[in-house]
Structure formats: structure tokens, C-alpha cells
Amino acid sequence: MMKLNGFGPAGRLLAADERTPAARRCAIVPSRAAANGDFRVFAATGYHDLTTTFYGVEHTFNHSGIPRDRLTLKNYFGGHMMYLNEASLAALSADIRAFIRGR
């Protein structure tokens, strides 16, 4: 059975023992977010990442149960190490600063 971030065929949520290790770790995030009203997530990915499936992070968080206004998901030009591209590094740095400041 194909396993993608805790979801199987036809979007069926997999049981905990069927999930990939990353999906099992991600499964605790919604409960932490529910317990802490200040909990926010910042995720940065590269468009040309051959290590992490493109849209996998977005798919995981879009189905996590965490309110969308507490998620900041950003994509940058480049691969897994998008910060090696100077323009992406500048954008990533600015986005992280804004996230930390709460904007």
C-alpha cells in the first residue's frame, strides 16, 4: 500500500502503525497546537527538491487539523538547500524574521 504522510489510497487516514515514521511524528502536532493557542508552524521548501516530495509538506499540514491562520508554508526557488540561491536566502531570511515577529 502506498503511504504518503499518513494518508493511503483515496485519502484514507492510515492507522498509526501503517504510517511512515515522519507521519507518526507529525500526528502529534495537532494536539500540541490545540493545547497551545500560540503554537504556529513555519515550513520552507524548495520547488526543485529531489529529497522531499514537492507538495508533501503542504499536503501534510493542510490535513493536520491545525488552523490555517497558524500555518506559514513557503516555497522558494531551488532544491532541498534552497538557501544556496542568494535570492531564495534573502526571501527565506525575511520570511523567518516576519514569522518570528508574528506577521
C-alpha positions as a Markdown table, in Angstrom:
| # | Residue | x | y | z |
|---|---|---|---|---|
| 1 | Met | 0.0 | 0.0 | 0.0 |
| 2 | Met | 1.3 | 3.5 | -0.9 |
| 3 | Lys | 1.9 | 5.6 | 2.2 |
| 4 | Leu | 2.0 | 9.3 | 1.9 |
| 5 | Asn | 2.3 | 11.4 | 5.0 |
| 6 | Gly | -0.3 | 9.4 | 6.9 |
| 7 | Phe | -2.8 | 9.0 | 4.1 |
| 8 | Gly | -3.3 | 6.0 | 1.9 |
| 9 | Pro | -5.3 | 5.4 | -1.3 |
| 10 | Ala | -8.4 | 7.6 | -1.8 |
| 11 | Gly | -7.2 | 9.9 | 1.1 |
| 12 | Arg | -8.0 | 7.2 | 3.8 |
| 13 | Leu | -6.2 | 8.2 | 7.0 |
| 14 | Leu | -3.8 | 5.3 | 7.9 |
| 15 | Ala | -3.7 | 3.8 | 11.3 |
| 16 | Ala | -0.7 | 4.8 | 13.4 |
| 17 | Asp | 1.1 | 1.6 | 12.8 |
| 18 | Glu | 0.6 | 1.9 | 9.0 |
| 19 | Arg | 2.1 | 5.4 | 8.8 |
| 20 | Thr | 5.6 | 6.4 | 7.8 |
| 21 | Pro | 7.9 | 7.5 | 10.7 |
| 22 | Ala | 7.6 | 11.1 | 9.6 |
| 23 | Ala | 3.8 | 10.9 | 9.5 |
| 24 | Arg | 3.8 | 9.4 | 13.0 |
| 25 | Arg | 5.8 | 12.3 | 14.3 |
| 26 | Cys | 3.5 | 14.8 | 12.5 |
| 27 | Ala | 0.5 | 13.2 | 14.1 |
| 28 | Ile | 1.3 | 14.8 | 17.5 |
| 29 | Val | 1.5 | 18.3 | 16.1 |
| 30 | Pro | -2.3 | 19.0 | 16.0 |
| 31 | Ser | -2.7 | 18.1 | 19.7 |
| 32 | Arg | 0.2 | 20.4 | 20.6 |
| 33 | Ala | -1.4 | 23.2 | 18.6 |
| 34 | Ala | -4.8 | 22.6 | 20.2 |
| 35 | Ala | -3.2 | 22.8 | 23.7 |
| 36 | Asn | -1.2 | 25.9 | 23.0 |
| 37 | Gly | -3.0 | 28.9 | 21.4 |
| 38 | Asp | 0.3 | 30.5 | 20.5 |
| 39 | Phe | 1.6 | 27.4 | 18.6 |
| 40 | Arg | 2.5 | 28.3 | 15.0 |
| 41 | Val | 4.3 | 26.4 | 12.2 |
| 42 | Phe | 6.7 | 27.7 | 9.6 |
| 43 | Ala | 7.7 | 25.3 | 6.8 |
| 44 | Ala | 10.1 | 26.2 | 4.0 |
| 45 | Thr | 10.5 | 24.0 | 0.9 |
| 46 | Gly | 12.3 | 24.3 | -2.4 |
| 47 | Tyr | 10.5 | 23.9 | -5.7 |
| 48 | His | 13.1 | 21.6 | -7.1 |
| 49 | Asp | 13.7 | 19.4 | -4.1 |
| 50 | Leu | 14.6 | 15.8 | -5.0 |
| 51 | Thr | 14.8 | 14.7 | -1.4 |
| 52 | Thr | 11.4 | 15.8 | -0.1 |
| 53 | Thr | 8.4 | 15.3 | -2.3 |
| 54 | Phe | 7.0 | 18.7 | -3.6 |
| 55 | Tyr | 3.7 | 19.5 | -2.0 |
| 56 | Gly | 4.2 | 16.8 | 0.6 |
| 57 | Val | 4.7 | 19.3 | 3.4 |
| 58 | Glu | 1.6 | 21.3 | 2.3 |
| 59 | His | -0.5 | 18.2 | 2.0 |
| 60 | Thr | 0.5 | 17.1 | 5.5 |
| 61 | Phe | -0.3 | 20.4 | 7.1 |
| 62 | Asn | -3.4 | 21.0 | 5.1 |
| 63 | His | -4.8 | 17.8 | 6.5 |
| 64 | Ser | -3.3 | 18.2 | 10.0 |
| 65 | Gly | -6.2 | 19.9 | 11.7 |
| 66 | Ile | -4.1 | 22.9 | 12.6 |
| 67 | Pro | -6.0 | 26.1 | 11.8 |
| 68 | Arg | -4.7 | 27.6 | 8.5 |
| 69 | Asp | -4.1 | 31.0 | 10.1 |
| 70 | Arg | -1.4 | 29.4 | 12.3 |
| 71 | Leu | 0.5 | 27.8 | 9.4 |
| 72 | Thr | 3.1 | 29.6 | 7.3 |
| 73 | Leu | 4.1 | 27.5 | 4.3 |
| 74 | Lys | 6.6 | 29.0 | 1.9 |
| 75 | Asn | 8.2 | 27.7 | -1.3 |
| 76 | Tyr | 11.4 | 29.0 | -2.7 |
| 77 | Phe | 13.4 | 28.7 | -5.9 |
| 78 | Gly | 15.9 | 26.0 | -5.6 |
| 79 | Gly | 16.2 | 22.5 | -4.2 |
| 80 | His | 16.5 | 20.9 | -0.8 |
| 81 | Met | 19.0 | 23.6 | 0.2 |
| 82 | Met | 17.2 | 26.5 | -1.3 |
| 83 | Tyr | 19.2 | 28.9 | 0.8 |
| 84 | Leu | 22.2 | 28.3 | -1.6 |
| 85 | Asn | 20.4 | 30.5 | -4.1 |
| 86 | Glu | 21.1 | 34.1 | -3.0 |
| 87 | Ala | 17.6 | 35.4 | -3.8 |
| 88 | Ser | 16.0 | 32.5 | -2.0 |
| 89 | Leu | 18.2 | 33.0 | 1.0 |
| 90 | Ala | 17.2 | 36.7 | 1.2 |
| 91 | Ala | 13.5 | 35.8 | 0.9 |
| 92 | Leu | 13.7 | 32.9 | 3.4 |
| 93 | Ser | 15.5 | 35.2 | 5.9 |
| 94 | Ala | 12.9 | 37.9 | 5.5 |
| 95 | Asp | 10.1 | 35.4 | 5.9 |
| 96 | Ile | 11.6 | 33.8 | 9.0 |
| 97 | Arg | 12.1 | 37.3 | 10.6 |
| 98 | Ala | 8.4 | 38.1 | 9.8 |
| 99 | Phe | 7.3 | 34.8 | 11.2 |
| 100 | Ile | 9.2 | 35.3 | 14.5 |
| 101 | Arg | 7.8 | 38.9 | 14.8 |
| 102 | Gly | 4.3 | 37.4 | 14.4 |
| 103 | Arg | 3.5 | 38.9 | 11.0 |
